[in-house]
Amino acid sequence: MANVGVLTGTPAKVARPHARQRAPMRWVVLGLLLLLLAFTLFPFFLALINAVKPGPDYLRGGPLSIPTSIQFDSIIKFWGQADYSRKLLNSVIISASVSVLAVIISLFNAYALGIGRVRGSTIILAILLLGTMVPQESIVYPIYWMAKSVGLYDTQLAVIIVLAVLQSAFGTYLLSSVMSTFPREILEAAEIDGASRWQVLTLVVVPIMQPTLMVLGTFFFIWTWNEFLIPVIMLISNNNQTVSVAMGLTRGQNMSDPTLQAAAGLLGIAPTVIFFLIFQRTLTRGIVAGAVK
């Protein structure tokens, strides 16, 4: 019987003690991941149940109570008061524009610093890195004064330019670090074939770094969507404001409606969650492709 596997030509099954030892550890890791997932989704769940909770239920049971009935009055009220459709369109336009513009600026800067070998590139990157640490509160007034001077105050273009420049500092630092390790053999081969610097950038560098650029653009989009300070100062007209500004206006000195604030929070985070779910596989493939390349 011991030689059955040899006579029949089929490999005999070998016991794997290490696999049995790993099984309990896998359950522990799975339990920790589920716990982390529950901890991450809890704020979304809290915003959801309070957004559809009647006011008396909130006053009686607080934010953690389960609603006895589902009502969409708070969502409808916030949608109408904030003109949410207009705010949503403004946020999409500003976030998408900043994402594209910041990636382009970061790409050009990083190409010059990482591959072009500009003199003093290390000092420039250090200055850019320090620029990302400057609090926005300290630069709001100069930005406000410059926008007023050139006639761009209370325009979406002003917010797009400011946020694109601010976020491109981090993008330049990240992309230049990646480009500094770019294979020189590929660049030299392209130059030998007669490619110009623009052709090297568009036909060689960009296709290889496309996954990294996609991930960076997604981060820029989400960061811009959640931006509050600069839009609330630069956009005073109701038709130009964003979703984050509308969320902040639901609470005032003489006004406090918890269910309305929960509805504002739900409608504020729902687009970013949907955006992430749509592009989740694209981001995953981009990260994996970038790592492989």
VENDA-V550797 format. One record per backbone hydrogen bond with DSSP energy under -1.0 kcal/mol. CO is the residue of the C=O (numbers start at 1). NH is the residue of the N-H. E is the energy in kcal/mol with one decimal. If there is no record, write none. Layout:
# VENDA-V550797
((CO | NH | E) (CO | NH | E))
This chain:
# VENDA-V550797
((1 | 4 | -1.3) (3 | 7 | -2.6) (4 | 8 | -2.6) (16 | 20 | -1.4) (17 | 21 | -1.8) (18 | 22 | -1.7) (19 | 23 | -1.3) (22 | 26 | -2.1) (23 | 27 | -1.6) (24 | 28 | -1.7) (25 | 29 | -2.4) (26 | 30 | -2.6) (27 | 31 | -2.4) (28 | 32 | -2.2) (29 | 33 | -2.3) (30 | 34 | -2.4) (31 | 35 | -2.2) (32 | 36 | -2.4) (33 | 37 | -2.5) (34 | 38 | -2.5) (35 | 39 | -2.2) (36 | 40 | -2.0) (37 | 41 | -2.5) (38 | 42 | -1.1) (41 | 45 | -2.4) (42 | 46 | -2.7) (43 | 47 | -2.4) (44 | 48 | -2.1) (45 | 49 | -2.5) (46 | 50 | -1.7) (47 | 51 | -1.5) (48 | 52 | -1.3) (52 | 71 | -2.4) (54 | 58 | -1.7) (55 | 59 | -2.3) (56 | 60 | -2.0) (57 | 61 | -2.8) (58 | 62 | -2.2) (62 | 65 | -1.1) (72 | 76 | -2.5) (73 | 77 | -2.6) (74 | 78 | -2.6) (75 | 79 | -2.5) (76 | 80 | -2.2) (77 | 81 | -2.8) (78 | 82 | -2.5) (79 | 84 | -2.0) (83 | 87 | -2.0) (84 | 88 | -3.1) (85 | 89 | -1.9) (86 | 90 | -2.3) (87 | 91 | -2.4) (88 | 92 | -2.2) (89 | 93 | -2.4) (90 | 94 | -2.7) (91 | 95 | -2.7) (92 | 96 | -2.5) (93 | 97 | -2.2) (94 | 98 | -2.7) (95 | 99 | -2.4) (96 | 100 | -2.3) (97 | 101 | -2.7) (98 | 102 | -2.9) (99 | 103 | -1.7) (100 | 104 | -2.1) (101 | 105 | -2.5) (102 | 106 | -2.5) (103 | 107 | -2.5) (104 | 108 | -2.4) (105 | 109 | -2.5) (106 | 110 | -2.7) (107 | 111 | -2.2) (108 | 112 | -1.7) (109 | 113 | -2.4) (110 | 114 | -3.4) (111 | 116 | -2.3) (112 | 118 | -1.1) (118 | 121 | -1.3) (120 | 124 | -2.3) (121 | 125 | -2.6) (122 | 126 | -2.1) (123 | 127 | -2.2) (124 | 128 | -2.4) (125 | 129 | -2.5) (126 | 130 | -2.2) (127 | 131 | -2.0) (128 | 132 | -1.3) (130 | 133 | -1.1) (135 | 138 | -1.1) (136 | 139 | -1.3) (139 | 143 | -1.9) (140 | 144 | -2.8) (141 | 145 | -2.9) (142 | 146 | -2.4) (143 | 147 | -2.5) (144 | 148 | -2.2) (145 | 149 | -2.0) (146 | 150 | -1.8) (147 | 152 | -2.4) (147 | 153 | -1.1) (155 | 159 | -1.1) (156 | 160 | -2.4) (157 | 161 | -2.6) (158 | 162 | -2.4) (159 | 163 | -2.5) (160 | 164 | -2.1) (161 | 165 | -2.1) (162 | 166 | -2.4) (163 | 167 | -2.5) (164 | 168 | -1.7) (167 | 171 | -2.0) (168 | 172 | -2.8) (169 | 173 | -1.8) (170 | 174 | -2.5) (171 | 175 | -2.8) (172 | 176 | -2.4) (173 | 177 | -1.4) (174 | 178 | -1.5) (175 | 179 | -3.0) (176 | 180 | -1.8) (178 | 181 | -1.1) (179 | 182 | -1.7) (183 | 187 | -1.2) (184 | 188 | -2.6) (185 | 189 | -2.2) (186 | 190 | -2.0) (187 | 191 | -2.1) (188 | 192 | -2.3) (189 | 193 | -1.6) (190 | 195 | -2.3) (191 | 194 | -1.3) (196 | 200 | -2.5) (197 | 201 | -2.1) (198 | 202 | -2.7) (199 | 203 | -2.7) (200 | 204 | -1.3) (200 | 205 | -2.6) (201 | 206 | -2.7) (204 | 208 | -1.3) (205 | 209 | -2.5) (209 | 213 | -2.3) (210 | 214 | -2.3) (211 | 215 | -2.1) (212 | 216 | -2.4) (213 | 217 | -2.5) (214 | 218 | -2.0) (215 | 219 | -2.1) (216 | 220 | -2.3) (217 | 221 | -2.1) (218 | 222 | -2.2) (219 | 223 | -2.7) (220 | 224 | -2.4) (221 | 225 | -2.1) (222 | 226 | -1.9) (224 | 227 | -1.0) (228 | 232 | -2.4) (229 | 233 | -1.3) (230 | 234 | -2.8) (231 | 235 | -2.2) (234 | 154 | -1.3) (237 | 240 | -1.2) (242 | 246 | -2.0) (243 | 247 | -2.2) (244 | 248 | -1.5) (245 | 249 | -1.2) (247 | 250 | -1.2) (255 | 252 | -2.0) (257 | 261 | -2.4) (258 | 262 | -2.3) (259 | 263 | -2.1) (260 | 264 | -2.3) (261 | 265 | -2.5) (262 | 266 | -2.5) (263 | 267 | -2.6) (264 | 268 | -1.4) (265 | 269 | -2.0) (266 | 270 | -1.9) (269 | 273 | -2.1) (270 | 274 | -2.5) (271 | 275 | -2.6) (272 | 276 | -2.4) (273 | 277 | -2.5) (274 | 278 | -2.2) (275 | 279 | -2.0) (279 | 283 | -2.5) (280 | 284 | -2.6) (281 | 285 | -2.9) (282 | 286 | -2.2) (283 | 287 | -2.7) (284 | 288 | -2.4) (285 | 289 | -2.9) (286 | 290 | -2.5) (287 | 291 | -2.1) (288 | 292 | -2.4) (289 | 293 | -2.7))
